[in-house]
Amino acid sequence: MDKQIDGQLAFDFDQFAREEARDRLDEWSGAPLRFTQDYYPPAAIDEAFDHWVFINGHHGSHARSHMWHRMMWNAGAVEFGDHRGEMFSAELRPEHGQEGPGGLLEQMVCEPCQWHAIDEDENSVVEQWHDHAVPGWRELPVVPASVRVRDGSKMTKLALAWIRERYPEHMQVPGAPIITERQPYGTRHVAGYSPWNGYDLSHTALDCPARLSNGRAIRRDVPPFTPARTASDRDLPGAKSLTS
């Protein structure tokens, strides 16, 4: 019985804290509790999404909030020199019966530089970050498909020897990428799969020149977006304006 009472008290306190957070949304000073294309540092993005989830609940939070969030397979960061790239996703598919631009957006953030790139394609923002942070990566040798790169979760000795013999020394440092030849169905850039915890980049990236202008990433225009508001949203003062 005591455990039941303790559980009920904890629930009541959490509910009280949520109600208080709703009442004080006009005091929120972090990243917007909605979809935005503006730059925010990763910690602010995480904090804003966590706050939205605290108020509204975790179930369906990606689709309901349309906010930037981390996916499980992209939860970490890659560091190269003074740069640190972190990946976020935003779910813009509209709710049933609603209109919207649809699909997913991906964002790569480099906090030390206050730099970010947004695109519909995850590979594109990964490549743009490498153009920003890792000059010369496109000239790296491509590990041929005849060289087996991985054996389960580890790189093969053959691949390590091939890479160390052919990659320049300044590209054999923490966060440095490798480029591997891929089959048509395996072209995703994979974080943490180089010998130095950088990206294993698909060679198909070399067929797509970087979209840069004066050293800055060119972002695709995203259609104006006004997501449908849930019943709980209508009671939130901070949810009246949902686009940046």
C-alpha positions in Angstrom: 0.0 0.0 0.0 2.8 2.4 0.8 4.3 1.8 -2.6 1.0 2.6 -4.2 0.7 5.9 -2.2 4.3 6.8 -3.1 3.6 6.2 -6.7 0.4 8.3 -6.7 2.3 11.1 -4.9 5.0 11.0 -7.5 2.4 11.1 -10.3 0.6 14.0 -8.6 3.9 16.0 -8.3 4.8 15.3 -11.9 1.3 16.4 -13.1 1.6 19.6 -10.9 5.0 20.3 -12.4 3.7 19.9 -16.0 0.8 22.2 -15.3 3.2 24.8 -13.8 5.4 24.5 -16.9 2.4 25.1 -19.2 1.4 28.2 -17.2 5.0 29.6 -17.5 5.6 28.9 -21.2 5.7 32.6 -21.8 8.9 32.6 -19.7 10.6 30.0 -21.8 13.8 31.5 -23.2 15.4 28.4 -24.9 15.1 27.2 -28.5 11.5 27.4 -29.8 9.1 24.6 -28.8 8.2 24.1 -32.4 9.9 23.6 -35.8 12.5 26.2 -36.7 15.1 26.7 -39.3 17.2 29.0 -37.2 20.6 28.0 -35.7 20.6 26.8 -32.1 23.4 24.9 -30.3 22.8 21.2 -29.8 22.3 21.5 -26.0 19.5 24.1 -26.6 17.9 21.8 -29.2 18.0 18.9 -26.8 16.7 21.0 -23.9 13.8 22.3 -25.9 12.7 18.9 -27.2 12.9 17.4 -23.7 10.8 20.3 -22.3 8.1 19.8 -25.0 8.0 16.1 -24.1 7.8 16.8 -20.4 4.7 19.0 -21.0 3.0 16.9 -23.8 4.2 13.4 -23.3 6.6 11.2 -25.3 4.2 9.2 -27.3 4.2 10.5 -30.9 6.4 13.4 -29.9 8.5 13.5 -33.1 5.4 13.8 -35.3 3.3 16.0 -32.9 6.0 18.5 -32.0 7.8 18.7 -35.5 10.8 19.7 -33.5 14.5 18.8 -34.0 15.5 15.6 -32.2 18.2 13.0 -32.2 17.6 9.6 -33.7 19.1 6.6 -31.9 21.6 5.8 -34.8 22.7 9.5 -34.9 22.8 10.3 -31.2 26.5 11.0 -30.9 28.9 13.5 -32.5 31.9 13.4 -34.8 34.8 15.7 -34.0 37.6 16.7 -36.4 40.1 19.3 -35.2 38.1 22.3 -33.9 34.9 21.1 -35.4 32.1 19.0 -33.9 29.2 17.8 -36.1 25.9 16.6 -34.5 22.9 15.3 -36.4 19.2 16.1 -35.8 16.0 15.1 -37.6 12.6 16.9 -37.8 9.4 15.0 -38.7 7.3 17.2 -41.0 4.8 14.7 -42.3 1.4 16.1 -41.6 -1.2 14.5 -39.4 -4.1 12.6 -41.1 -6.3 15.0 -43.0 -3.9 17.9 -42.7 -1.7 19.5 -45.3 2.1 20.0 -45.0 5.4 19.8 -46.9 5.7 16.1 -45.8 8.7 14.0 -45.2 11.7 14.3 -42.9 14.4 17.0 -42.7 17.9 16.5 -41.5 20.2 19.1 -39.8 23.9 18.9 -39.1 25.2 21.4 -36.5 28.8 22.5 -35.9 28.5 24.3 -32.6 32.1 25.7 -32.4 31.4 27.6 -35.7 27.7 28.3 -35.1 27.2 26.6 -38.5 24.4 24.4 -39.6 23.0 22.9 -42.8 19.4 21.6 -43.4 18.4 19.3 -46.2 15.8 16.6 -47.0 18.7 14.1 -47.5 20.8 13.0 -44.6 23.8 12.2 -46.8 23.7 15.7 -48.2 24.1 17.4 -44.8 26.9 15.0 -43.8 28.7 15.9 -47.0 28.2 19.6 -46.4 29.6 19.3 -42.9 32.7 17.5 -44.3 33.1 20.2 -46.9 33.0 22.7 -44.0 35.2 20.9 -41.5 37.4 18.4 -43.4 39.0 20.2 -46.4 40.3 17.7 -49.0 38.1 14.8 -48.0 36.8 14.4 -51.6 40.3 13.6 -52.8 40.8 10.6 -50.4 41.4 7.2 -52.0 38.2 5.1 -52.3 38.6 1.7 -50.5 37.6 -0.7 -53.3 34.8 -3.3 -52.9 37.4 -6.0 -53.2 38.7 -5.0 -49.8 36.4 -6.3 -47.1 36.1 -3.3 -44.7 34.3 -4.8 -41.8 33.9 -8.1 -40.0 30.9 -7.6 -37.8 31.5 -4.6 -35.6 35.3 -4.4 -36.3 37.3 -3.3 -39.3 39.3 -6.0 -41.0 43.1 -6.1 -40.8 43.2 -6.0 -44.6 41.2 -2.8 -44.7 43.2 -1.1 -41.9 46.4 -1.9 -43.7 45.1 -0.7 -47.1 43.9 2.6 -45.5 47.0 3.3 -43.4 49.2 2.7 -46.5 47.3 5.0 -48.8 45.7 7.7 -46.7 47.7 10.9 -45.9 48.9 11.2 -42.4 46.8 14.3 -41.7 43.8 12.3 -42.6 44.6 9.5 -40.1 43.5 11.5 -37.0 40.5 11.4 -34.7 37.3 12.1 -36.6 38.8 11.6 -40.1 36.5 9.8 -42.6 37.2 7.1 -45.1 35.4 6.6 -48.4 34.3 3.1 -49.4 33.0 1.7 -52.6 29.4 0.6 -52.2 26.7 -1.4 -53.9 23.7 0.6 -55.2 21.6 -0.3 -52.2 24.2 0.6 -49.5 25.0 4.2 -50.0 24.3 5.7 -46.6 27.1 7.5 -44.9 27.7 5.8 -41.5 29.0 7.7 -38.5 31.7 6.2 -36.3 32.8 3.6 -38.9 36.2 4.9 -39.9 39.3 3.7 -38.0 39.3 7.1 -36.2 35.6 7.2 -35.2 34.7 9.4 -38.2 32.3 8.7 -41.0 32.5 5.8 -43.5 31.3 7.8 -46.5 29.9 6.2 -49.6 31.9 6.7 -52.8 28.6 7.9 -54.4 29.2 11.3 -52.7 32.0 12.0 -55.1 29.5 12.0 -57.9 27.6 14.9 -56.2 29.6 18.1 -56.0 29.3 20.1 -52.9 26.6 22.8 -52.9 28.6 25.6 -51.5 28.7 29.4 -52.0 31.5 31.4 -50.6 32.3 28.6 -48.1 28.8 28.5 -46.7 26.3 25.7 -47.1 23.4 26.3 -49.5 20.2 25.1 -47.8 17.1 24.0 -49.7 14.1 26.3 -49.2 11.6 24.6 -47.0 7.9 25.4 -47.7 6.1 27.4 -45.0 4.8 25.0 -42.4 2.0 25.3 -39.9 1.4 21.9 -38.2 -1.9 20.9 -36.9 -2.3 21.7 -33.2 -3.4 19.0 -30.8 -6.0 19.6 -28.1 -3.3 20.0 -25.5 -1.5 22.5 -27.7 -4.4 24.8 -27.6 -4.0 25.4 -23.9 -0.3 26.2 -24.2 0.5 30.0 -24.5 3.7 29.2 -26.2 2.1 27.1 -28.9 0.2 29.9 -30.7 3.1 30.6 -33.2 4.4 27.4 -34.5 6.8 28.5 -37.3 9.9 30.6 -37.2 
